[in-house]
Structures are given as C-alpha cells and as structure tokens.
Amino acid sequence: MNRRILVAALALALAGGAAAADMFNGRDFSGWELRTEPAAAIDSVFNVQPGGVIAASGSPLGFLATKASYRNYKLHVEWRWPGKTGNGGVLLHISDGPLDRVWPLSQQVQTKFGAVGDLLPMAGASFAEPLTGDKPALKAHIAPASEKPAGEWNAADIVSRDGVIEVTINGVLQNRISGAAPREGRIGFQLEGTPYELRAVTVTPLD
C-alpha cells in the first residue's frame, strides 16, 4: 500500500474510523422530503447554487427533512442570511407523531438571529434540563452570542450521542442537554419566513 494512503488510513482509524458524508449531493434533493403548509414542491423552495450552496426561500412555513434516520453522530452545518437576518432552525431526531402547527416531534437547534444555540423540544419532545420561558419554552444558549452578522457564514457543530446533545457555534460551546427523547431520527431544516443559504452540511457516524 502507498505510504501516504496507509498514513491517512491509520489517522482515520485513530480518529474513530468514520468519515464525514455530504448530506446534499450537489445536484438535486434525492434523499430529502419537504413538508409545508400549504404543500409545495422541493424545487420551488430549495435550489442548488454554484459551488453546492443550497438556497432556501424561507416560505411557506415547514421543514425539509432527510428520509434516513440517524443516531449517534456529529452534524456540521454552515448557514448564512444573504439578506436580512431572521428565524430558522436545525431539527434533530424528527419522528412520527402529532405536529405542533407545522413543526414535527424533534429537538430544535435554534438558528434565529439573536438566539443561535438555544435548544427547543418540539411537539412533545423532551430532555432532562429545565426550560425557561413559555413562548416557546427552551434551554437558552450558555455562552455570549457567537453568531455572525448577515452575509457571513456561520458554522454549527452538533454532537448527538446516547441522548446527550452538544451544540457548538463558530467554535464556541453554546449548549448541552441530556436525556433527549427522541434520541434518534431524521435531520431537517426549518422554513420560518426568511431566505437563507446552507453549505458544507455533513454527518459523521459515531458508532
């Protein structure tokens, strides 16, 4: 075996053996499905831009979700507001169950400007830590805001393992919960009225 390949393989094994996989294929939305109110076609709401950037119109209200389910993983997401800042979220562990308006049973990592890193149990989901507020009830981020202004790319690194979820925003640990229920499911992105862009969306299995 080529020495360079051998060294790379050894490094991968020492790091845990799993490589990050792109969640978007850069061409279309195979492996994803859209749920909105009113119903809309994926290509009318999301489109692939040059360089693999995914542009979202922000409406109608709803969410884009993987068809595959995930448990114990590291999710990397980069997003920005190309115009005005607004509201959005990354949905973890989307599961079947009653909806809260258009929102599914899931754990939401908030990307709303001014609240990035807040964690919200959606539509009957739960976790062990206490919630504050009631519209909505949530666990607020724990460090000073680390989000970037409109036009600049933000990065979220989310680690989910056996019901523990840790959220790091632009290199700053912003939240941690335990006892998450559900602790596995589909991954998705909210539409809450404001256009945004995604890139470099990858998932790395931890099992």
Secondary structure, DSSP 8 states (H G I E B T S, - for coil): --HHHHHHHHHHHHTTS---EESS-SS--TTEEEEEES---HHHHEEE-GGG-EEE---SEEEEEESS-B-SEEEEEEEE-SSS----EEEEEEEEEEEETTEEEEEEEE--TT-TT-EEEETT-B-SS--B-STT-BB--SSS-----TTS-EEEEEEEETTEEEEEETTEEEEEE-S-BS-SBEEEEEE-SS-EEEEEEEEEE--
